[in-house]
Amino acid sequence: MKVPARDIASFTAKPPSGLPGILIFGQDAMRVALRRKALVDALTGPGAEEEMRLTRMAGSDARKDPAQVADALKAVGFFPGPRVVHVDDVTDQAAPGVLSALQMWEDGDATLVVTAGGLKPTSKLRKAFESHPKAATLAIYNDPPSRAEVEAMLTKAGIGAVDRDAQAALDAMARDLDPGDFAQFAEKLALFTLDQGRPVSTDDVDACAPQSVEAGLDDVLHSVAEARTQDLIPLLHRMAAQGVSPTALCIGALRHFRSLHTAASDPGGAAQGVGRLRPPVYGPRRDRLVRQAQGWGRPKLETALGILLETDLSLRSAGQTAPQMAVVERSFIRLSMLGGR
């Protein structure tokens, strides 16, 4: 039995009773693992690990000793309650033991949960589970999560009310982050907003969102982009003291000014252009980038990119004699003064 993609979330949250086996497969190991965890938790309930009602084995072990899968399904536990046998990373080479155990399954046996990577339609394992009258097959694809799935992840993390703008930001973040990374972000956001007594806002999302560049480098780049030349040298010296290389500073600046150039070049304006950036930016940081893109304009940003490319080539040149940090300082000061004109 194939479970349609639209029903996978509800199926894993509340699987039907009496299923002998469930196959979960997909190219993204993290997505498969998250679905497997949700399914096993729903099947066994709390305390399965402590009460030894969950048995795990590798697909390679099932291939070497096919009989142990059936033995694990029929083993009697010390504690009452539903039991699950999870066989991980199964290939067609391990299929004989898994499929034999599935055929031998009887009422009262543990539920067999099998996880695998990408399986072709011709796979013996996949065909057997799909054609089985009672077993279920869940094909996990790299599709972005739906609004319902995002809300379910937020609820599971303990996040309550979310205002409309923050929900839109969270939906965009869920599309761009891996499921595991988004789950970790949701837990961080839940702790950040614990007992605050108001809906989650975009400021909360921005405060917890993973940043594409470390905070110290952000300070340097914002000083350059906002023509705060007096702040620039102390910040650069601090970054050098922390061991940040001149090349890393130049690459970070190139990335930042390319983002500004992309935003300033958008036909819909800088605000719309910043909204198209990936990874997305939110809250005050988004507003800051919009102001920078509008202040510079496309012509000056093209000049800035030329200066940075020239600096990058100079840093990589074998004939460069000047200290590299001095080259970067001079370049950043030129950019800061250009932005202030």
Residue, then its C-alpha position, 0 to 999 in steps of 0.5 A: m500500500k502506497v501512502p499518498a504524499r499529502d497523507i504522510a504527515s497525518f499517517t506518521a502522526k497517527p498510524p493505523s493499528g495492525l500494520p505488519g510493516i512500514l517502509i520509509f525511503g528517500q534520497d534525503a537521509m535527514r527527512v527519512a530519519l525525521r519521518r521514522k522518528a515521528l512514526v516510531d514515537a506514534l507506534t510505541g508511545p513514551g518510554a519505549e527505549e527504557e522499556m526495551r520495546l524498540t529494537r534497532m538493527a542495521g541493514s547489513d546485519a539483516r543481510k548477514d543473518p536474515a533470520q534475526v529480523a523474524d526473531a526480533l519481531k516474534a520476541v516477547g518483551f519484558f514490559p507490556g506495550p506495543r513493540v517496534v523493530h527498526v531495520d535501518d539503511v536496507t538495500d535489496q541485498a538485505a531484502p530476503g531477510v526483511l521480506s521473509a520476516l514480513q511474510m511470517w508476521e502474525d498478530g501480536d508480533a512487533t511492527l517492522v519499520v524499515t528505512a532505506g535510501g532512494l529506491k527505484p520502482t524496480s527495487k524488490l524491497r519497494k515492490a514487495f511493500e507496495s504490493h503487500p495487502k497490509a504493509a505501508t510504503l512512504a516515499i519521502y521526497n525533497d518537497p518543501p513542507s506545507r503550512a500544516e507541516v510547519e505549524a506541526m513542527l512549531t507546535k511540537a517545539g512548544i511554540g504557540a501563537v505566531d503573528r502573520d508576518a512571523q508566520a510568513a518568515l517561518d514558512a520561507m525559512a522552512r523552505d530553505l533550511d533542511p528539516g533537521d536544521f529547521a527543527q533545531f531552529a524551532e526549539k531555539l525559538a521556543l526557548f527564546t519566546l518562552d513565557q513572553g506573553r505575546p505572539v512570536s514576531t519577526d524580531d523574535v525570528d530574526a534574533c534566532a535565525p541562523q546567520s549566513v556570516e558570523a556576527g563580527l564580520d557582519d559588523v565590519l561589512h555594515s560599517v563599510a556599507e553604511a560609510r561609518t569609516q571611523d568604526l572600521i579600523p578598530l573592527l578590522h583589528r579585532m577581527a584580525a586578533q580573532g584570527v580571521s584571514p584577510t581573504a575571508l574578509c574580502i570574500g565576505a564583503l564580496r558576498h555582501f555587496r553582491s547581495l546589495h547589487t542583486a537587491a538594487s537591480d531588482p525591477g520591483g525595487a530594493a525591498q522586493g530584491v532583498g525579499r528574493l535573497r537566499p538564504p532569506v533575511y528577516g526583521p531589522r536585518r532585512d530593513r537594514l539591507v534594504r536601506q543600504a541597497q537604496g543608499w548605494g544604488r546599482p552604479k556605485l555597487e558595480t564600482a564597489l564590486g570592481i574594487l573588491l574583485e581587484t582586492d581579491l585578485s591582489l590577495r591571491s597574487a604571488g607577487q603581492t608584497a604589501p601586508q594582506m590585512a593592509v590591502v583589505e583595510r585600504s580597500f574597505i576604507r575606499l568603499s566606505m568613502l565611496g558609499g558616503r558620497 
